[in-house]
Amino acid sequence: MSARAPGQRSLGRLFATHAAITLIPVLILGLVLAAGYRSEARQRGLAVGKSEALLVAQTAVEPILDGRPLSAGLTPAQTAELKRLVATSCCASWTLATEPPRRRRLSYGGGGGDAADNR
């Protein structure tokens, strides 16, 4: 037979109950914070996307259109220039996204260079 006092067993149950009750608000707070961070990240991503689209429109597309209204249609030269712009931007972004980052190491002389330059 065990020599436990009756209060020890109820003390363990009391602790487990208290721990479970305390865990519930912590989990709810974690879920609320995660949802808030997700929403904030999405809004920030949309804002950055809009900003970049505006920048591309003003710096790359607008000069090609020469201020003519689009209702008049595009000239063959404008169409060719826009196709070239799209082709080069798509290929450039794909190349940048898949190219591994290059590491630069300092040579003993203090200048930048590749690992092959440090021999």
VMD Tcl script that draws the C-alpha trace (Angstrom):
set ca {
  {0.00 0.00 0.00}
  {1.14 3.50 -0.65}
  {1.61 5.92 2.15}
  {0.26 8.97 0.35}
  {-1.70 11.56 2.12}
  {-5.14 12.27 0.64}
  {-4.16 15.88 -0.09}
  {-1.24 14.96 -2.42}
  {-3.43 13.39 -5.06}
  {-5.89 16.26 -5.09}
  {-2.97 18.74 -5.24}
  {-1.73 17.10 -8.47}
  {-5.20 17.25 -9.98}
  {-5.55 20.86 -8.94}
  {-2.23 21.72 -10.61}
  {-3.20 19.92 -13.86}
  {-6.58 21.69 -13.92}
  {-4.96 25.06 -13.32}
  {-2.36 24.43 -16.04}
  {-5.06 23.46 -18.55}
  {-7.17 26.50 -17.71}
  {-4.12 28.77 -18.05}
  {-3.18 27.22 -21.41}
  {-6.50 28.10 -23.06}
  {-6.07 31.93 -23.04}
  {-2.45 31.57 -24.14}
  {-3.50 29.50 -27.16}
  {-6.28 31.95 -28.03}
  {-3.83 34.86 -27.79}
  {-1.39 33.01 -30.06}
  {-4.06 32.39 -32.68}
  {-5.19 36.03 -32.61}
  {-1.60 37.27 -32.99}
  {-0.91 34.84 -35.85}
  {-4.03 36.00 -37.70}
  {-3.05 39.64 -37.17}
  {0.49 39.07 -38.46}
  {-0.83 37.21 -41.50}
  {-3.24 40.05 -42.32}
  {-0.55 42.69 -41.85}
  {1.93 40.80 -44.04}
  {-0.66 40.44 -46.79}
  {-1.52 44.15 -46.70}
  {2.15 45.06 -46.78}
  {2.74 42.72 -49.73}
  {-0.13 44.25 -51.67}
  {1.15 47.76 -50.97}
  {4.64 46.85 -52.17}
  {3.20 45.22 -55.30}
  {1.14 48.31 -56.12}
  {4.15 50.54 -55.57}
  {6.35 48.44 -57.86}
  {3.64 48.30 -60.54}
  {3.32 52.08 -60.44}
  {7.09 52.46 -60.71}
  {7.25 50.16 -63.75}
  {4.31 51.94 -65.35}
  {5.89 55.36 -64.91}
  {9.45 54.49 -65.83}
  {9.14 51.78 -68.48}
  {5.67 51.73 -70.05}
  {4.67 55.40 -70.06}
  {7.67 56.57 -72.14}
  {6.83 53.96 -74.80}
  {3.25 55.21 -75.16}
  {4.33 58.79 -75.96}
  {1.30 60.30 -74.20}
  {-1.18 59.08 -76.81}
  {-4.53 57.79 -75.51}
  {-4.88 54.01 -75.60}
  {-8.28 54.32 -77.24}
  {-6.45 55.21 -80.47}
  {-4.64 51.86 -80.34}
  {-0.95 51.11 -80.39}
  {1.36 51.72 -83.29}
  {3.39 48.75 -84.56}
  {6.53 50.33 -83.09}
  {4.89 50.68 -79.67}
  {3.63 47.09 -79.81}
  {7.10 45.82 -80.67}
  {8.69 47.91 -77.92}
  {6.18 46.68 -75.31}
  {6.77 43.06 -76.39}
  {10.52 43.58 -76.05}
  {10.03 45.13 -72.61}
  {7.92 42.21 -71.39}
  {10.29 39.61 -72.85}
  {13.38 41.13 -71.26}
  {11.73 41.78 -67.90}
  {10.33 38.24 -67.66}
  {13.64 36.64 -68.53}
  {15.61 38.96 -66.26}
  {13.40 38.31 -63.22}
  {13.44 34.57 -63.86}
  {17.23 34.62 -64.09}
  {17.57 36.66 -60.93}
  {15.18 34.43 -59.02}
  {16.98 31.20 -59.93}
  {20.57 32.42 -59.81}
  {22.31 31.54 -56.53}
  {23.71 34.47 -54.58}
  {27.38 35.14 -55.16}
  {29.67 35.29 -52.19}
  {32.38 37.87 -52.13}
  {35.48 37.33 -50.08}
  {38.07 39.85 -49.15}
  {41.59 39.27 -50.38}
  {44.56 39.78 -48.11}
  {45.15 43.13 -49.77}
  {41.74 44.35 -48.59}
  {40.10 44.48 -52.01}
  {37.06 42.49 -53.05}
  {37.36 39.44 -55.19}
  {36.47 35.84 -55.75}
  {37.88 32.91 -53.83}
  {40.12 32.22 -56.85}
  {41.67 35.67 -56.43}
  {42.88 34.86 -52.91}
  {45.57 32.36 -53.94}
}
mol new
graphics top color blue
foreach p $ca { graphics top sphere $p radius 0.5 }
foreach p [lrange $ca 0 end-1] q [lrange $ca 1 end] { graphics top cylinder $p $q radius 0.2 }
display resetview
